[in-house]
């Protein structure tokens, strides 16, 4: 049984019979991994995806200080101002 997922720039395929994980990019470059390296790759991808999700948010006081420090407004002279 083969499971295939096609994305914009790459195609991922898992072959249950051969126990191989294949990654093919848009230029038809192919990487074939056995089940151990395929599992390691998926674990790495999941860790990267969870990195920002599990990060603790900054307290509101720190966010307010950061916003106040960066409130300088830079106007582009090429931009038109529309006043209604």
trRosetta pair geometry for C-beta under 8 A, 3 or more apart (Angstrom, degrees):
i j d omega theta_ij theta_ji phi_ij phi_ji
1 15 8.0 159 84 -156 41 45
1 16 4.3 16 58 25 84 135
1 17 7.1 135 20 -31 48 86
2 13 6.1 -9 -172 -170 104 102
2 14 7.0 160 -155 82 53 51
2 15 5.2 -15 -104 -105 86 67
2 16 7.1 -136 -72 7 36 82
3 13 6.9 160 83 -154 52 51
3 14 4.5 0 53 53 102 101
3 16 7.5 77 -9 -38 95 97
4 11 6.6 -8 -168 -177 97 102
4 12 7.2 157 -155 86 48 53
4 13 4.7 -7 -104 -105 78 88
4 14 8.0 -156 -69 26 42 62
5 11 7.1 166 86 -158 49 56
5 12 4.6 -4 58 59 98 101
5 13 7.6 -168 24 -73 62 47
6 11 4.8 -14 -109 -111 71 91
6 12 8.0 -161 -74 27 31 63
7 10 5.4 10 59 60 108 70
7 11 7.1 -171 26 -82 68 41
7 12 7.4 39 -4 -4 106 96
8 26 8.0 -23 136 -69 57 124
9 25 6.2 -12 156 -155 80 81
9 26 5.0 -67 -152 -30 61 116
10 23 6.0 -9 -175 -171 123 89
10 24 6.5 153 -160 81 68 46
10 25 5.0 -36 -100 -107 85 57
10 26 7.0 -79 -68 -34 48 71
11 22 8.0 -4 107 112 88 93
11 23 7.4 156 80 -156 51 43
11 24 4.6 -11 56 60 99 100
12 21 7.4 -15 -168 -172 88 89
12 22 7.4 153 -158 84 41 56
12 23 5.8 -10 -104 -104 70 72
13 21 7.4 160 84 -157 51 45
13 22 4.5 -12 61 59 101 101
13 23 7.9 -172 24 -73 72 32
13 24 7.4 22 1 1 112 106
14 20 7.7 176 -149 89 46 44
14 21 5.5 -12 -102 -105 74 74
14 22 7.9 -171 -74 22 29 72
14 38 7.3 117 -112 -178 93 150
15 18 4.5 12 111 42 126 100
15 19 7.1 -66 91 -9 78 13
15 20 4.9 7 47 53 110 85
15 21 7.9 -155 20 -73 72 31
15 22 7.2 42 -13 -6 105 110
16 19 7.1 17 -167 -76 29 54
19 34 6.6 28 119 -165 95 72
19 35 4.3 -43 171 -47 104 118
20 32 5.5 -6 -178 -172 125 97
20 33 6.7 147 -163 75 70 44
20 34 6.2 -50 -107 -109 70 42
20 35 7.3 -87 -82 -52 30 66
20 38 7.3 151 -171 -46 35 140
21 32 7.5 149 78 -160 45 49
21 33 4.5 -23 65 66 97 100
21 34 7.7 19 20 106 84 6
21 35 7.2 114 -18 -104 100 42
21 37 7.5 -146 47 91 118 79
21 38 3.0 125 6 -117 142 130
21 41 7.0 -165 108 48 149 134
21 42 7.9 -123 -134 -38 163 108
22 30 6.2 -14 -168 -165 101 103
22 31 7.1 161 -153 83 52 50
22 32 5.0 -14 -102 -105 84 74
22 33 7.5 -175 -77 22 36 69
23 30 7.1 155 82 -153 50 52
23 31 4.7 -3 55 55 98 100
23 33 7.6 32 -3 -4 99 108
24 28 6.4 -11 -171 -137 106 42
24 29 7.1 161 -151 78 56 42
24 30 4.8 -14 -99 -100 83 81
24 31 7.9 -167 -72 24 43 62
25 28 7.3 -81 72 -9 64 12
25 29 5.0 3 38 53 108 93
33 37 4.0 -125 -165 95 110 109
33 38 4.3 150 104 -62 118 76
33 41 6.3 135 38 -8 179 137
34 37 5.6 80 51 23 70 99
34 38 6.7 -131 98 -8 29 99
35 38 5.5 -56 -138 41 29 116
35 39 6.1 33 160 -22 65 105
36 39 5.9 -54 -151 34 27 109
36 40 6.5 26 150 -18 62 106
37 40 5.4 -49 -144 37 37 115
37 41 6.3 42 154 -22 66 102
38 41 5.7 -51 -149 34 30 112
38 42 6.5 28 154 -15 63 105
39 42 5.8 -55 -148 38 32 110
39 43 6.3 36 152 -21 65 106
40 43 5.6 -53 -147 35 31 114
40 44 6.4 34 153 -21 64 105
41 44 5.7 -55 -151 35 31 113
41 45 6.4 31 153 -19 65 105
42 45 5.6 -52 -147 36 34 112
42 46 6.3 33 155 -18 66 105
43 46 5.9 -56 -148 37 30 110
43 47 6.4 32 153 -21 64 106
44 47 5.8 -55 -149 34 30 112
44 48 6.5 28 155 -17 64 105
45 48 5.9 -56 -150 36 31 109
45 49 6.3 29 153 -18 65 108
46 49 5.6 -55 -145 38 33 112
46 50 6.2 23 159 -12 67 110
47 50 6.0 -62 -144 43 28 104
47 51 6.6 52 152 -52 62 92
48 51 5.6 -30 -155 -7 33 121
49 53 7.0 14 142 -6 64 124
50 53 5.0 -72 -147 49 48 114
50 54 5.3 29 163 -13 88 114
51 54 6.8 -73 -149 40 15 95
51 55 6.8 29 151 -43 56 103
52 55 5.4 -37 -148 5 38 122
58 62 4.6 -105 171 84 114 125
58 63 5.3 138 97 -55 116 88
58 66 7.7 38 118 -5 162 140
59 62 5.0 91 62 9 81 102
59 63 7.2 -149 97 -5 41 89
60 63 5.5 -57 -146 39 36 112
60 64 6.2 38 156 -23 69 104
61 64 5.9 -53 -149 33 29 111
61 65 6.6 30 152 -18 62 104
62 65 5.7 -53 -151 35 33 112
62 66 6.4 34 152 -19 65 105
63 66 5.7 -55 -148 36 33 112
63 67 6.3 32 154 -19 67 106
64 67 5.7 -54 -146 37 31 111
64 68 6.3 32 155 -20 65 106
65 68 5.8 -55 -146 36 30 110
65 69 6.4 29 156 -20 64 107
66 69 5.9 -57 -151 35 30 111
66 70 6.5 1 160 4 64 113
67 70 6.3 -75 -146 50 27 93
67 71 6.5 53 154 -60 65 95
68 71 5.8 -30 -149 -12 32 121
75 79 6.9 -126 -175 53 76 120
76 79 4.3 82 76 -9 101 110
